[in-house]
């Protein structure tokens, strides 16, 4: 049992932080209709953010979701590749798959890629993001 735990490839925590300048509409990846999705009857919105630089990791995932504050604003979060605001080489919003578990919330499976050795063929892996509307907790994992 211990051997299996040591040899298993763990999912590494991606970084989830409050929105900053990366949450600005000017950085929504174009075309908008291909790079945004809604869930939970529009209560949850996600979008690809393209910061342009650094060129090898410009993409971030924007999440706007419940709970709301006292004036009705939803929380805004950014998912990065890891601490320090380092993004992804690519995100494929059109290929996202989703599942829902009432105990955990909405889980999104987002194809994401790091900067590849051959830029013509990025290797996509799954960024897993779980959004719990009731608690506001958002977690993200990305394989290293």
C-alpha positions as CSV (number, residue, x, y, z in Angstrom):
1,X,0.0,0.0,0.0
2,X,2.8,2.4,0.9
3,X,4.5,1.6,-2.4
4,X,1.4,2.6,-4.4
5,X,1.2,5.9,-2.6
6,X,4.8,6.7,-3.4
7,X,4.6,5.8,-7.1
8,X,1.2,7.4,-7.8
9,X,1.3,10.6,-9.8
10,X,-0.3,13.1,-7.6
11,X,-2.5,16.0,-8.7
12,X,-0.8,19.2,-7.7
13,X,-2.8,22.1,-6.4
14,X,-3.2,24.8,-9.0
15,X,-3.5,28.3,-7.4
16,X,-6.9,29.9,-6.8
17,X,-6.8,33.6,-5.9
18,X,-9.0,36.6,-5.7
19,X,-9.4,38.5,-9.0
20,X,-7.0,41.3,-9.6
21,X,-6.1,43.1,-12.9
22,X,-6.4,39.6,-14.6
23,X,-10.2,39.8,-14.0
24,X,-10.6,42.8,-16.3
25,X,-12.8,42.4,-19.4
26,X,-10.0,43.7,-21.6
27,X,-8.2,40.4,-21.1
28,X,-11.1,38.1,-22.0
29,X,-9.7,35.7,-24.7
30,X,-11.2,36.3,-28.2
31,X,-13.6,35.3,-29.5
32,X,-15.6,35.7,-26.3
33,X,-18.3,33.3,-27.3
34,X,-15.8,30.5,-27.7
35,X,-13.9,31.3,-24.4
36,X,-16.7,31.6,-21.8
37,X,-19.2,29.1,-20.4
38,X,-22.0,29.3,-17.8
39,X,-23.3,26.7,-15.4
40,X,-26.0,26.5,-12.7
41,X,-28.5,28.5,-14.7
42,X,-26.0,31.3,-15.2
43,X,-25.0,31.6,-11.6
44,X,-21.5,30.4,-12.4
45,X,-19.5,31.9,-15.3
46,X,-16.0,30.9,-16.4
47,X,-13.8,32.5,-19.0
48,X,-10.4,32.2,-20.4
49,X,-8.2,35.2,-19.7
50,X,-5.4,36.0,-22.1
51,X,-2.8,38.3,-20.5
52,X,-0.6,38.1,-23.7
53,X,2.6,37.9,-21.6
54,X,4.4,35.9,-20.6
55,X,4.0,34.4,-24.1
56,X,4.6,30.9,-22.8
57,X,2.0,31.1,-20.1
58,X,-0.6,33.9,-20.8
59,X,-3.8,32.0,-20.0
60,X,-5.7,32.0,-16.7
61,X,-9.2,30.7,-15.8
62,X,-11.6,33.3,-14.5
63,X,-14.5,32.1,-12.3
64,X,-17.4,34.2,-11.1
65,X,-19.7,32.3,-8.8
66,X,-21.9,32.4,-5.7
67,X,-22.0,33.2,-2.9
68,X,-22.8,36.8,-3.2
69,X,-21.9,39.7,-0.9
70,X,-24.4,42.0,0.7
71,X,-25.0,43.9,-2.5
72,X,-25.4,40.9,-4.7
73,X,-21.9,40.7,-6.3
74,X,-20.6,37.2,-6.9
75,X,-17.1,36.2,-5.9
76,X,-14.4,36.5,-8.6
77,X,-11.5,34.1,-8.6
78,X,-8.5,33.4,-10.9
79,X,-7.0,29.9,-11.4
80,X,-3.3,29.8,-12.3
81,X,-0.9,27.0,-13.0
82,X,0.7,27.6,-9.6
83,X,1.7,30.3,-7.0
84,X,3.0,33.5,-8.4
85,X,0.4,34.1,-11.1
86,X,2.1,31.9,-13.7
87,X,-0.6,30.9,-16.2
88,X,-1.1,28.1,-18.8
89,X,0.2,28.0,-22.3
90,X,-3.3,27.1,-23.5
91,X,-6.9,26.4,-22.2
92,X,-9.5,24.7,-24.3
93,X,-12.8,26.1,-23.0
94,X,-14.8,24.5,-25.7
95,X,-13.8,21.0,-24.6
96,X,-14.7,21.4,-20.9
97,X,-16.6,18.5,-19.3
98,X,-18.6,19.0,-16.1
99,X,-20.2,16.9,-13.4
100,X,-22.2,17.8,-10.3
101,X,-22.2,16.2,-6.9
102,X,-24.5,17.9,-4.3
103,X,-22.0,17.3,-1.5
104,X,-19.0,18.7,-3.4
105,X,-20.4,21.1,-6.0
106,X,-19.7,21.6,-9.7
107,X,-16.5,20.0,-11.0
108,X,-15.1,21.2,-14.3
109,X,-12.5,19.2,-16.3
110,X,-10.6,21.8,-18.3
111,X,-8.0,20.8,-21.0
112,X,-4.9,22.8,-20.1
113,X,-1.4,22.8,-21.4
114,X,2.0,24.0,-20.2
115,X,4.6,25.5,-22.5
116,X,5.5,22.6,-24.8
117,X,8.9,21.7,-26.3
118,X,7.2,21.7,-29.7
119,X,4.8,24.7,-29.8
120,X,2.9,23.1,-32.7
121,X,1.8,20.2,-30.5
122,X,1.0,21.2,-26.9
123,X,0.2,18.3,-24.6
124,X,-3.1,18.9,-22.8
125,X,-3.7,17.6,-19.4
126,X,-6.8,18.0,-17.2
127,X,-7.1,21.0,-14.9
128,X,-9.8,19.9,-12.4
129,X,-11.7,22.8,-10.7
130,X,-14.5,22.2,-8.1
131,X,-16.8,25.1,-7.3
132,X,-19.1,24.8,-4.2
133,X,-21.8,27.5,-4.5
134,X,-23.0,27.0,-1.0
135,X,-19.7,27.5,0.7
136,X,-17.9,29.6,-1.9
137,X,-15.0,27.2,-1.8
138,X,-13.1,26.7,-5.1
139,X,-10.3,24.2,-5.4
140,X,-8.1,23.4,-8.4
141,X,-5.7,20.5,-9.2
142,X,-3.4,20.1,-12.1
143,X,-1.0,17.2,-12.7
144,X,2.7,18.0,-12.5
